[in-house]
Amino acid sequence: MRRMISLKNGVLLFLAALLLAACDEGKIYPEETPVDLGRTATVNVRFKGLGAWPKKNYLSLVALGDNSDTPTQNKRFSKPVNADKTISVTLNNLKDDTRKICIAVVSNGLDIVYTYYTYEVDKSGDNIVIDVDALELASYGRIQEQVFDANCIACHGGSTQVAGKLNLTRDKSYAALVDVEAPLSPDKKKYVDPGNPNNSYLPEILEDNDYHKDMFNSTGKQEVLALIKTWIQEDAPDN
């Protein structure tokens, strides 16, 4: 009888040991406290024209306050492997004075070079989710603002003498370039031959011409040429 009781007690002790092991040796951990991320803004986006991805500057999700020139928050996008991939980026703890959420090309010094997309922020305090489908990076608007307005119109439209008779101001540049033969091209190339960047005179001017070859540093020139060539390759739309 004593042997049976002893055996029974041994079984009970063994089961108790198993239960203790299953409970991680009886240690009790406190519940994790959720991290307060404040008000958040998340953008889900696909990018087209990946050849125009910035090389000197950065493609970023930015928050803007009352000063629309300087981001109050900034988070860079990583370049996707292909145009079918959706990228998600989140800004946490949005400031109370946030007025806009933008997808923009931003310089290393946080100057906004070009804005692709703008979302007006309401005062509800709710978290923000923005879905942007197929944003085109190789846009003529970016070429106008980043290249012509910033570097060219002082000579090509900003004075009474228009260099090379080529006016690159905002309302005239597209008509002056696309399908227009360049008078200084020895090969009779068009400034922009849609779909044919290698047969277009505009990239050649910026890359090899003595008057323009030092206009950008090496990385800046790579970015500008990649932008223009990608845009021409995609049939040079007025976008």
C-alpha positions as CSV (number, residue, x, y, z in Angstrom):
1,M,0.0,0.0,0.0
2,R,2.8,2.4,1.0
3,R,4.5,1.5,-2.3
4,M,1.4,2.5,-4.3
5,I,1.1,5.8,-2.4
6,S,4.7,6.5,-3.0
7,L,4.3,5.8,-6.7
8,K,1.2,8.0,-6.9
9,N,3.1,10.9,-5.2
10,G,6.0,10.4,-7.6
11,V,3.6,10.8,-10.5
12,L,2.1,13.9,-9.1
13,L,5.5,15.4,-8.5
14,F,6.5,14.6,-12.1
15,L,3.3,16.3,-13.5
16,A,3.9,19.3,-11.3
17,A,7.4,19.6,-12.7
18,L,6.1,19.5,-16.2
19,L,3.6,22.2,-15.5
20,L,6.3,24.4,-14.0
21,A,8.5,23.9,-17.1
22,A,5.6,24.7,-19.4
23,C,5.1,28.0,-17.5
24,D,8.7,29.0,-18.2
25,E,9.9,28.0,-14.7
26,G,7.2,30.0,-13.0
27,K,8.6,33.4,-14.0
28,I,6.0,36.1,-14.5
29,Y,6.7,38.9,-17.0
30,P,4.8,42.2,-17.0
31,E,2.7,43.0,-20.1
32,E,4.4,45.1,-22.7
33,T,3.3,48.7,-22.7
34,P,2.3,49.9,-26.2
35,V,4.6,52.5,-27.6
36,D,2.9,55.9,-28.2
37,L,3.8,57.0,-31.7
38,G,1.6,60.1,-31.5
39,R,-0.3,61.0,-34.6
40,T,1.1,59.1,-37.6
41,A,1.1,59.6,-41.4
42,T,1.7,56.5,-43.5
43,V,2.0,56.6,-47.3
44,N,1.8,53.5,-49.6
45,V,3.1,54.3,-53.0
46,R,4.4,52.7,-56.2
47,F,7.0,54.6,-58.4
48,K,7.3,54.6,-62.2
49,G,10.3,55.9,-64.1
50,L,12.8,54.5,-61.7
51,G,15.6,55.6,-64.0
52,A,14.9,59.2,-62.7
53,W,15.4,58.2,-59.0
54,P,17.5,61.0,-57.5
55,K,21.3,60.4,-57.2
56,K,22.5,63.6,-55.6
57,N,19.3,64.5,-53.7
58,Y,16.8,62.2,-51.9
59,L,13.3,61.1,-52.5
60,S,11.5,61.6,-49.1
61,L,8.2,61.7,-47.3
62,V,8.1,65.1,-45.5
63,A,5.9,67.0,-43.1
64,L,5.5,70.8,-43.6
65,G,4.2,73.3,-41.1
66,D,3.4,77.0,-41.7
67,N,6.8,77.4,-43.4
68,S,6.3,75.4,-46.6
69,D,9.9,75.6,-47.6
70,T,11.5,73.7,-44.8
71,P,10.4,70.2,-43.7
72,T,9.6,69.7,-40.0
73,Q,10.0,65.9,-40.5
74,N,11.7,63.9,-43.2
75,K,12.0,60.2,-44.0
76,R,13.7,58.9,-47.1
77,F,12.3,56.3,-49.4
78,S,14.5,53.3,-50.4
79,K,14.6,52.7,-54.1
80,P,12.5,49.6,-55.0
81,V,13.9,46.8,-57.1
82,N,11.0,47.3,-59.6
83,A,8.1,49.5,-60.4
84,D,5.5,46.9,-59.2
85,K,6.6,47.1,-55.6
86,T,4.6,49.1,-53.1
87,I,6.6,51.0,-50.6
88,S,5.2,52.1,-47.2
89,V,6.8,54.9,-45.1
90,T,5.5,56.3,-41.9
91,L,6.1,59.6,-40.1
92,N,5.6,59.3,-36.3
93,N,4.7,61.9,-33.8
94,L,3.5,64.5,-36.2
95,K,3.8,68.0,-34.9
96,D,0.6,69.9,-34.0
97,D,1.4,72.6,-36.6
98,T,1.7,70.0,-39.5
99,R,-0.2,71.4,-42.5
100,K,1.0,69.1,-45.4
101,I,2.4,65.7,-46.1
102,C,4.5,65.6,-49.3
103,I,6.4,63.2,-51.4
104,A,9.4,65.4,-52.6
105,V,12.9,65.5,-53.9
106,V,14.9,67.0,-51.0
107,S,18.5,68.2,-50.9
108,N,21.0,67.1,-48.3
109,G,20.4,70.4,-46.6
110,L,16.6,69.7,-46.4
111,D,15.7,72.2,-49.1
112,I,12.8,71.0,-51.2
113,V,13.9,70.6,-54.8
114,Y,10.6,69.4,-56.3
115,T,7.3,68.2,-54.9
116,Y,5.6,65.3,-56.6
117,Y,2.6,64.9,-54.3
118,T,0.9,66.9,-51.5
119,Y,-1.7,65.9,-49.0
120,E,-3.5,68.6,-46.9
121,V,-3.6,67.6,-43.2
122,D,-6.9,68.2,-41.3
123,K,-7.1,69.0,-37.6
124,S,-9.0,65.9,-36.6
125,G,-6.0,64.3,-34.9
126,D,-6.7,60.9,-36.6
127,N,-3.9,58.9,-38.0
128,I,-3.4,59.5,-41.7
129,V,-3.1,56.7,-44.4
130,I,-2.4,57.9,-47.9
131,D,-2.5,55.5,-50.9
132,V,-0.7,56.8,-54.0
133,D,-0.7,54.7,-57.1
134,A,2.1,54.7,-59.7
135,L,3.8,58.1,-59.1
136,E,5.8,59.1,-62.2
137,L,9.3,60.2,-61.3
138,A,10.3,61.2,-64.8
139,S,8.1,64.3,-65.0
140,Y,8.6,67.3,-67.1
141,G,7.5,69.5,-64.2
142,R,10.5,68.3,-62.3
143,I,12.8,69.0,-65.2
144,Q,11.4,72.5,-65.5
145,E,11.8,73.3,-61.8
146,Q,15.0,71.4,-60.9
147,V,16.9,72.1,-64.1
148,F,15.6,75.0,-66.2
149,D,14.2,77.3,-63.4
150,A,17.2,76.7,-61.1
151,N,20.0,76.8,-63.7
152,C,19.0,77.9,-67.2
153,I,16.5,80.7,-67.5
154,A,19.0,83.5,-66.5
155,C,20.4,83.0,-70.0
156,H,17.5,81.2,-71.7
157,G,14.6,83.5,-71.0
158,G,15.4,85.7,-68.1
159,S,16.8,88.6,-70.1
160,T,16.2,90.4,-73.4
161,Q,18.9,88.2,-75.1
162,V,17.7,84.6,-75.2
163,A,20.8,82.4,-75.6
164,G,20.7,80.2,-78.7
165,K,17.2,81.5,-79.4
166,L,16.1,78.8,-76.9
167,N,13.5,80.0,-74.4
168,L,13.3,77.7,-71.4
169,T,10.8,79.7,-69.2
170,R,7.9,77.7,-67.8
171,D,5.3,78.6,-70.4
172,K,7.6,78.2,-73.5
173,S,10.2,75.5,-72.8
174,Y,8.2,72.4,-73.8
175,A,7.1,73.8,-77.2
176,A,10.7,75.0,-77.8
177,L,12.3,71.6,-77.2
178,V,10.1,68.7,-78.2
179,D,10.3,67.7,-81.9
180,V,12.2,70.9,-82.6
181,E,15.5,70.6,-84.6
182,A,18.4,72.2,-82.7
183,P,20.1,74.8,-85.0
184,L,23.5,74.2,-83.4
185,S,23.4,70.4,-83.8
186,P,25.9,69.3,-86.4
187,D,23.9,66.1,-86.8
188,K,20.6,67.9,-87.2
189,K,19.2,66.4,-84.1
190,K,16.1,67.5,-82.4
191,Y,16.5,69.0,-78.9
192,V,14.1,66.3,-77.8
193,D,13.2,63.3,-80.0
194,P,10.5,61.5,-78.0
195,G,11.5,57.9,-77.3
196,N,15.1,58.4,-78.4
197,P,17.3,59.9,-75.7
198,N,20.5,59.0,-77.7
199,N,19.2,60.9,-80.7
200,S,18.2,64.0,-78.7
201,Y,20.4,67.1,-78.5
202,L,19.3,68.3,-75.0
203,P,21.2,65.6,-73.0
204,E,24.2,66.2,-75.3
205,I,24.2,70.0,-74.5
206,L,24.3,69.4,-70.8
207,E,26.9,66.6,-71.0
208,D,29.4,67.8,-73.5
209,N,28.9,71.4,-74.5
210,D,31.7,73.7,-73.3
211,Y,29.2,76.3,-72.0
212,H,27.3,73.8,-69.8
213,K,29.6,71.0,-68.9
214,D,30.5,72.6,-65.5
215,M,26.9,73.6,-64.7
216,F,26.5,70.6,-62.3
217,N,28.9,68.6,-60.1
218,S,29.4,65.0,-61.1
219,T,26.6,63.5,-59.0
220,G,24.3,66.4,-59.8
221,K,25.0,65.9,-63.5
222,Q,24.2,62.2,-63.3
223,E,20.9,63.0,-61.6
224,V,19.9,65.6,-64.2
225,L,20.9,63.5,-67.2
226,A,19.2,60.4,-65.8
227,L,16.0,62.4,-65.2
228,I,16.0,63.9,-68.7
229,K,16.9,60.7,-70.5
230,T,14.3,58.7,-68.7
231,W,11.7,61.3,-69.5
232,I,12.6,61.2,-73.2
233,Q,12.7,57.4,-73.2
234,E,9.1,57.5,-72.0
235,D,8.1,59.6,-75.0
236,A,8.6,63.0,-73.4
237,P,5.1,63.7,-72.1
238,D,4.1,67.2,-70.9
239,N,3.6,66.0,-67.3
